[in-house]
Amino acid sequence: MNIDVKPEKNKQVDIEITIDDFVVNKHLKTAASKISQSVNIPGFRKGKAPYSLIESQYGKDYILENSLDPIIQEVIPTVLDEQKLEYPCAPKVDILEREPKLKINLMVPLMPEVEVGDYKSIKTKVSKERITKKKIEETINRILESRSTWESSESKLDFPGFAKINLTASYEGKEIMNEHEFDFYAAENSNLIAPGVAENIKGISKNEKKKFTLTLPLDWKEEDLQGKNVKFEVECLDIQEKVTPKLSDEFLKEINPDIKGIKDFQDQIKKEITAENDYKYNLDLETQIIDDLIKLSKFQISEIQIQRSADLIIEDRMRSISQYRMEFDDYLKAINKSREEFYQESLESSEKELQKLLIIEEVIKLENINANKKDIDDEIKIIKEQYKDQNLADDESLKKIVENNIKRRKSVEHLINVAKSSSKNRKK
């Protein structure tokens, strides 16, 4: 087997491998035997037809195509062991030649490197949102709004509102729509039933009837009605209006008997907003500091590693989409992106995540950050309790995962504390 190792370029080493004939022939015969086992060949029992007959019927190229994976699986590990290369993800393989010799190109990504910028010079730019009386009132109003009910009313239909209606529509004397006791949600620019229906019945009262004519849009689902003038007749059976509860002790007892009056409720809302603000502040702060540090740092990452990472992002997204029984192309239409745009975004996202991880790992080394045994044991205990019905990794593997996660969290916390301290000194 001839091996030609090319010079390293952009954290990647290309290795051209000319595979020995005896290795290729061995796998060709194995593949031919499997082919003969799956087909009926007159005069031979399954799996017993000679190689020459299989080759004459199916061609050497077809047999070779079925042999490539096992050939690669045999050859590549040996070459990688001999070259003593460290790589962060699986190499890529290209077939260079099939005849007269099988020649492949093995593209091996090398371990990424980072030269971390001066993180001690980074200042915080994120400010924590103040908790105002208005913010508390807005939150309480949203809670009240969520508890609203729709009740029958003697008032006229207004936006937004509900009306129970009977509706018919006809074109040139032929009925094309008939809705009985239809719950119509009236809102501005609504396309419910047809564009313009909501505007025409706005102001209608219970038991009132209205007639009007609408021109159906040019993209109407039935082509023969596109752009046609259609006559509508609507009978209002009932009007419903939204009733929002008032903040009172009685209302609070309904949602939570443990709440001790309006003041206690307001204090709880304030605590919840404070917790949300703190979480958002820390998240925004982490994002800002990491983004700034990425700009200050220098990276060497193989394109293969970035591509592999992007592939994982796409696979994960496709799994999530399939849970909703949605096709990937339909998902792309919903987010208004082409496959190329989505892939490019995935590449950019994966590169940034790799850069972030490299920075965090380097700070762990530079600052000698460690995870103590108690923290590791406590977190393992919580994980085992949460996932007791699932098969978790063995104890040593789980311990290593938890230890690394704790060290990474501490690394980010250290960067945040350094940035906060740097900002305080600047203000002084």
Secondary structure, DSSP 8 states (H G I E B T S, - for coil): -EEEE----SSEEEEEEE--HHHHHHHHHHHHHHHHHHS--TTS-TT-S-HHHHHHHH-HHHHHHTTHHHHHHHHHHHHHHHHT---SS--EEEEEE-SSS-EEEEEEE---EEE---GGG-----------HHHHHHHHHHHHHHT-EEEEESS---SSEEEEEEEEEEETTEEEEEEEEEEEEE-TT--SSSTTHHHHHTT--TT-EEEEEEE--TT-SSGGGTT-EEEEEEEEEEEEEEE-----HHHHHHH-TT--HHHHHHHHHHHHHHHHHHHHHHHHHHHHHHHHHHHHSEEE--HHHHHHHHHHHHHHHHHHHHHTT--HHHHHHHTT--HHHHHHHHHHHHHHHHHHHHHHHHHHHHTT----HHHHHHHHHHHHHHTTTS----HHHHHHHHHHHHHHHHHHHHHHHHHHHHHHHHH-
